[in-house]
Amino acid sequence: MKFIAIDFETANADMASICQVGIAKFTDGQLVESWSSPIDPEDFFDGINMAIHGIDAEAVKESPKFSALYELLMDHLKGNIVVSHTPFDRTALFRVCEKYKLPEIECTWLDSTRVVRRTWPQFSMRGYGLGNVAKELGIEFSHHNAQEDARAAGKILVHAIRKTGLTLQEWLDHVKRPINPGISPSASSSINIDGNPE
């Protein structure tokens, strides 16, 4: 079992305004590597975003632009299963690649919120934000730091795999199935239900 968890922080409401990236690599359920980098978004910093993550223009003024980190990200992500908590990070990566006219990085995405909602009944409809789920599972981390958020998302997925007995490959299929809070993922995997998976 090998996957990469990723997280981005942005300078403002424009999802292409990435100001920090964090990556956490997992192999066989263990964190084997993690790193982060500040990024110069070439954009303004909104007060709301700064209040969330504490990153401002001064913090990134000597930092690389996204285009300078693109090849490094390509090396980490291409051809791998990439985990993010909510679709935000996937969309941010797509938007910033558009901004710099760079090819989209080809990888297989897995949204850990979809995993959480199908693993723990109490999170099936609400409360499945990263901080809330991490607290429930006893995962300590510094929220809204990209490296820490990536690590937490990866650990949440590992918890879900261990709890359900579903493999990483099986989860890629299972997240497409409808949520049924009354049935465990291992039991529901044999039930075919048509409908909106959310």
C-alpha positions as CSV (number, residue, x, y, z in Angstrom):
1,M,0.0,0.0,0.0
2,K,1.6,3.2,-1.2
3,F,0.0,6.7,-1.5
4,I,0.8,10.4,-1.3
5,A,-1.2,12.8,0.7
6,I,-1.2,16.4,-0.3
7,D,-2.4,19.8,1.0
8,F,-2.3,23.3,-0.3
9,E,-2.9,26.7,1.5
10,T,-4.0,29.6,-0.6
11,A,-3.4,33.4,-0.3
12,N,-7.0,34.3,-1.2
13,A,-10.2,32.9,-2.5
14,D,-8.6,32.2,-5.9
15,M,-7.7,28.5,-5.7
16,A,-4.7,29.1,-7.9
17,S,-3.2,31.4,-5.3
18,I,-1.2,28.6,-3.6
19,C,1.1,29.9,-0.9
20,Q,2.2,26.6,0.7
21,V,2.3,23.0,-0.3
22,G,2.7,20.0,1.9
23,I,3.2,16.3,1.0
24,A,3.2,13.1,3.1
25,K,4.3,9.8,1.7
26,F,2.9,6.6,3.2
27,T,4.0,3.0,2.5
28,D,2.3,0.0,4.2
29,G,0.5,2.3,6.6
30,Q,3.6,4.1,7.8
31,L,4.6,7.7,7.1
32,V,8.0,7.5,5.4
33,E,8.6,11.0,4.2
34,S,7.0,14.5,4.5
35,W,8.0,18.0,3.4
36,S,6.5,21.4,2.7
37,S,7.5,24.5,1.0
38,P,6.2,28.1,1.0
39,I,5.3,29.4,-2.4
40,D,5.1,32.9,-3.8
41,P,1.6,33.0,-5.2
42,E,2.2,36.2,-7.2
43,D,-1.1,37.4,-5.8
44,F,-2.5,39.3,-2.9
45,F,-3.1,37.9,0.6
46,D,-6.6,38.2,1.9
47,G,-7.1,38.8,5.6
48,I,-9.4,35.9,6.0
49,N,-6.9,33.4,4.6
50,M,-4.1,34.9,6.7
51,A,-6.2,34.5,9.8
52,I,-6.6,30.8,9.0
53,H,-3.1,29.8,8.2
54,G,-0.9,32.7,9.4
55,I,1.0,33.0,6.1
56,D,1.4,36.5,4.7
57,A,3.4,38.2,1.9
58,E,6.4,38.7,4.1
59,A,6.6,35.0,4.8
60,V,6.8,34.0,1.1
61,K,8.8,36.9,-0.4
62,E,11.9,34.8,-0.9
63,S,10.0,31.7,-1.8
64,P,9.9,29.9,-5.2
65,K,6.9,30.4,-7.5
66,F,4.8,27.3,-8.3
67,S,6.3,26.9,-11.7
68,A,9.7,26.3,-10.0
69,L,8.3,23.5,-7.9
70,Y,6.3,21.9,-10.7
71,E,8.9,19.3,-11.7
72,L,9.4,18.3,-8.0
73,L,5.7,17.8,-7.6
74,M,5.5,15.9,-10.8
75,D,8.2,13.5,-9.5
76,H,6.2,12.9,-6.3
77,L,2.6,12.7,-7.8
78,K,2.7,11.3,-11.3
79,G,1.3,7.8,-11.6
80,N,0.6,7.6,-7.8
81,I,-2.6,7.5,-5.7
82,V,-2.9,11.0,-4.3
83,V,-5.0,11.7,-1.2
84,S,-6.6,15.0,-0.3
85,H,-9.2,15.8,2.4
86,T,-12.0,17.3,0.2
87,P,-11.6,18.1,-3.5
88,F,-10.1,21.5,-2.7
89,D,-6.5,20.5,-3.2
90,R,-7.2,18.6,-6.4
91,T,-8.9,21.7,-7.8
92,A,-6.2,24.0,-6.6
93,L,-3.6,22.0,-8.4
94,F,-5.6,22.0,-11.6
95,R,-6.2,25.8,-11.4
96,V,-2.5,26.6,-10.7
97,C,-1.4,24.4,-13.6
98,E,-3.8,26.4,-15.7
99,K,-2.5,29.7,-14.4
100,Y,1.1,28.8,-15.4
101,K,0.1,26.9,-18.5
102,L,1.6,23.7,-17.3
103,P,0.3,20.2,-18.1
104,E,-2.0,18.6,-15.5
105,I,-0.2,16.0,-13.4
106,E,-1.6,12.6,-14.2
107,C,-2.4,10.7,-11.0
108,T,-5.3,8.9,-9.3
109,W,-7.1,11.0,-6.7
110,L,-8.8,9.8,-3.6
111,D,-10.8,12.2,-1.4
112,S,-10.4,11.1,2.2
113,T,-13.7,12.8,3.2
114,R,-15.5,10.3,1.0
115,V,-13.6,7.5,2.8
116,V,-14.5,9.0,6.2
117,R,-18.2,9.3,5.4
118,R,-18.3,5.6,4.5
119,T,-16.3,4.4,7.4
120,W,-17.6,6.1,10.5
121,P,-21.5,6.5,10.7
122,Q,-21.2,9.6,12.9
123,F,-19.5,11.4,10.0
124,S,-21.7,10.2,7.2
125,M,-23.5,13.4,6.8
126,R,-21.7,16.1,8.8
127,G,-18.6,16.8,10.9
128,Y,-16.1,15.2,8.6
129,G,-13.7,18.1,8.5
130,L,-10.0,17.3,8.9
131,G,-9.7,18.7,12.4
132,N,-12.9,17.1,13.7
133,V,-12.0,13.6,12.4
134,A,-8.4,13.8,13.5
135,K,-9.5,14.7,17.0
136,E,-11.9,11.7,17.1
137,L,-9.1,9.4,16.0
138,G,-6.5,10.8,18.4
139,I,-4.3,12.2,15.6
140,E,-2.4,15.3,16.8
141,F,-1.4,17.9,14.3
142,S,-1.1,21.6,13.7
143,H,-4.1,22.5,11.5
144,H,-3.7,24.7,8.4
145,N,0.0,23.9,8.1
146,A,0.1,22.1,4.7
147,Q,2.6,19.5,5.7
148,E,0.7,18.7,8.9
149,D,-2.7,18.6,7.1
150,A,-1.3,16.2,4.5
151,R,0.1,14.0,7.2
152,A,-3.3,14.0,9.1
153,A,-5.2,13.2,5.9
154,G,-2.9,10.2,5.3
155,K,-3.2,8.9,8.8
156,I,-7.0,9.2,8.6
157,L,-7.0,7.0,5.5
158,V,-4.7,4.5,7.2
159,H,-7.2,4.3,10.1
160,A,-10.1,3.7,7.7
161,I,-8.2,0.9,5.9
162,R,-7.5,-0.8,9.2
163,K,-11.0,-0.4,10.5
164,T,-12.8,-1.6,7.4
165,G,-10.4,-4.2,6.1
166,L,-10.8,-2.7,2.6
167,T,-7.5,-2.2,0.7
168,L,-6.4,1.1,-0.9
169,Q,-7.4,-0.2,-4.3
170,E,-10.8,-1.3,-3.0
171,W,-11.4,2.2,-1.5
172,L,-10.9,3.7,-5.0
173,D,-14.0,1.9,-6.0
174,H,-15.9,2.0,-2.7
175,V,-16.0,5.8,-2.6
176,K,-18.1,5.8,-5.7
177,R,-20.8,3.8,-4.0
178,P,-23.7,5.4,-2.1
179,I,-23.3,6.2,1.6
180,N,-25.3,3.9,3.9
181,P,-24.7,4.8,7.5
182,G,-26.4,1.6,8.7
183,I,-24.1,-0.8,6.9
184,S,-20.4,-1.2,7.4
185,P,-18.2,-0.7,4.3
186,S,-17.1,-4.4,4.3
187,A,-20.7,-5.5,4.3
188,S,-22.0,-2.9,1.8
189,S,-19.2,-3.8,-0.7
190,S,-21.3,-6.8,-1.7
191,I,-24.5,-4.7,-2.2
192,N,-25.2,-3.0,-5.5
193,I,-27.2,0.2,-5.1
194,D,-27.8,2.6,-7.9
195,G,-27.9,6.3,-7.1
196,N,-25.9,9.4,-6.3
197,P,-22.9,8.3,-4.2
198,E,-23.3,11.3,-2.0
